[in-house]
Amino acid sequence: IKTPIYSKAILVTGDGDFLCLAEYLISNSRLEKILVPNKMKCAQTLQKLNLIAPHIIDYLELKKDKLRYK
């Protein structure tokens, strides 16, 4: 059995093209978060992942205060 070189993955995307990758990582308990840069442009298919794994998606625009350089 090959040991993975990572424990968890974080995807930064709002594109629905990565849905199959996200589903694969969720099914193998390897997806930590999906960080979406713009909530208004997030693909509907990607938002449906919250049904499979609640709280898996975070929107970067809502985290501006935490990410801001001080």
VORO-475115 format. One record per residue (C-alpha): x, z, y; residue number from 1. Coordinates in nm, 4 decimals. Example, Ala and Ser with C-alpha at 12.3 -4.5 7.8 and 13.67 -1.06 7.14 Angstrom:
<atom c1="1.2300" c3="0.7800" c2="-0.4500" num="1"/>
<atom c1="1.3670" c3="0.7140" c2="-0.1060" num="2"/>
END
This chain:
<atom c1="0.0000" c3="0.0000" c2="0.0000" num="1"/>
<atom c1="0.1397" c3="-0.1055" c2="0.3339" num="2"/>
<atom c1="0.1461" c3="0.1710" c2="0.5956" num="3"/>
<atom c1="0.0249" c3="0.0624" c2="0.9401" num="4"/>
<atom c1="0.2667" c3="0.0987" c2="1.2286" num="5"/>
<atom c1="-0.0024" c3="0.2444" c2="1.4558" num="6"/>
<atom c1="-0.2599" c3="0.5176" c2="1.4204" num="7"/>
<atom c1="-0.5164" c3="0.4079" c2="1.6816" num="8"/>
<atom c1="-0.5716" c3="0.0999" c2="1.8969" num="9"/>
<atom c1="-0.7013" c3="0.0680" c2="2.2520" num="10"/>
<atom c1="-0.8454" c3="-0.2689" c2="2.3532" num="11"/>
<atom c1="-0.8611" c3="-0.3669" c2="2.7199" num="12"/>
<atom c1="-1.1230" c3="-0.6385" c2="2.7427" num="13"/>
<atom c1="-1.4728" c3="-0.7207" c2="2.8553" num="14"/>
<atom c1="-1.4822" c3="-1.0376" c2="2.6499" num="15"/>
<atom c1="-1.7167" c3="-1.0662" c2="2.3518" num="16"/>
<atom c1="-1.4602" c3="-1.2813" c2="2.1692" num="17"/>
<atom c1="-1.2919" c3="-0.9605" c2="2.0560" num="18"/>
<atom c1="-1.6065" c3="-0.8260" c2="1.8899" num="19"/>
<atom c1="-1.4924" c3="-0.9046" c2="1.5351" num="20"/>
<atom c1="-1.1558" c3="-0.7362" c2="1.5993" num="21"/>
<atom c1="-1.3292" c3="-0.4289" c2="1.7417" num="22"/>
<atom c1="-1.5671" c3="-0.4117" c2="1.4431" num="23"/>
<atom c1="-1.2739" c3="-0.4417" c2="1.2032" num="24"/>
<atom c1="-1.0832" c3="-0.1628" c2="1.3772" num="25"/>
<atom c1="-1.3938" c3="0.0595" c2="1.3829" num="26"/>
<atom c1="-1.4578" c3="0.0051" c2="1.0127" num="27"/>
<atom c1="-1.0984" c3="0.1127" c2="0.9400" num="28"/>
<atom c1="-1.1154" c3="0.4104" c2="1.1796" num="29"/>
<atom c1="-0.8410" c3="0.2579" c2="1.3951" num="30"/>
<atom c1="-1.0191" c3="0.1981" c2="1.7265" num="31"/>
<atom c1="-0.9791" c3="0.4743" c2="1.9836" num="32"/>
<atom c1="-1.1390" c3="0.3075" c2="2.2882" num="33"/>
<atom c1="-1.2346" c3="-0.0182" c2="2.4509" num="34"/>
<atom c1="-1.1471" c3="-0.0167" c2="2.8194" num="35"/>
<atom c1="-1.3589" c3="-0.2645" c2="3.0130" num="36"/>
<atom c1="-1.2244" c3="-0.3619" c2="3.3576" num="37"/>
<atom c1="-1.5618" c3="-0.4588" c2="3.5084" num="38"/>
<atom c1="-1.8932" c3="-0.3201" c2="3.3801" num="39"/>
<atom c1="-2.0947" c3="-0.6031" c2="3.5399" num="40"/>
<atom c1="-1.8957" c3="-0.8668" c2="3.3497" num="41"/>
<atom c1="-1.8877" c3="-0.6888" c2="3.0146" num="42"/>
<atom c1="-2.0284" c3="-0.9017" c2="2.7343" num="43"/>
<atom c1="-2.3623" c3="-0.7814" c2="2.5944" num="44"/>
<atom c1="-2.2265" c3="-0.8194" c2="2.2413" num="45"/>
<atom c1="-1.9466" c3="-0.5793" c2="2.3248" num="46"/>
<atom c1="-2.1870" c3="-0.3231" c2="2.4711" num="47"/>
<atom c1="-2.3781" c3="-0.3194" c2="2.1420" num="48"/>
<atom c1="-2.0762" c3="-0.1526" c2="1.9802" num="49"/>
<atom c1="-2.1995" c3="0.1744" c2="2.1272" num="50"/>
<atom c1="-2.4714" c3="0.1648" c2="1.8602" num="51"/>
<atom c1="-2.2059" c3="0.1597" c2="1.5875" num="52"/>
<atom c1="-1.9606" c3="0.3958" c2="1.7554" num="53"/>
<atom c1="-2.1061" c3="0.5936" c2="2.0469" num="54"/>
<atom c1="-1.8749" c3="0.6478" c2="2.3457" num="55"/>
<atom c1="-1.6257" c3="0.3857" c2="2.2245" num="56"/>
<atom c1="-1.6472" c3="0.1920" c2="2.5551" num="57"/>
<atom c1="-1.5095" c3="0.3236" c2="2.8846" num="58"/>
<atom c1="-1.5383" c3="0.1358" c2="3.2122" num="59"/>
<atom c1="-1.2214" c3="0.1370" c2="3.4224" num="60"/>
<atom c1="-1.4119" c3="0.1102" c2="3.7499" num="61"/>
<atom c1="-1.5676" c3="0.4505" c2="3.6743" num="62"/>
<atom c1="-1.2216" c3="0.5999" c2="3.6176" num="63"/>
<atom c1="-1.0679" c3="0.4932" c2="3.9503" num="64"/>
<atom c1="-1.0198" c3="0.8502" c2="4.0735" num="65"/>
<atom c1="-0.8324" c3="0.9483" c2="3.7583" num="66"/>
<atom c1="-0.6200" c3="0.6332" c2="3.7569" num="67"/>
<atom c1="-0.5382" c3="0.6234" c2="4.1279" num="68"/>
<atom c1="-0.1768" c3="0.6700" c2="4.2325" num="69"/>
<atom c1="-0.1373" c3="0.9928" c2="4.4309" num="70"/>
END
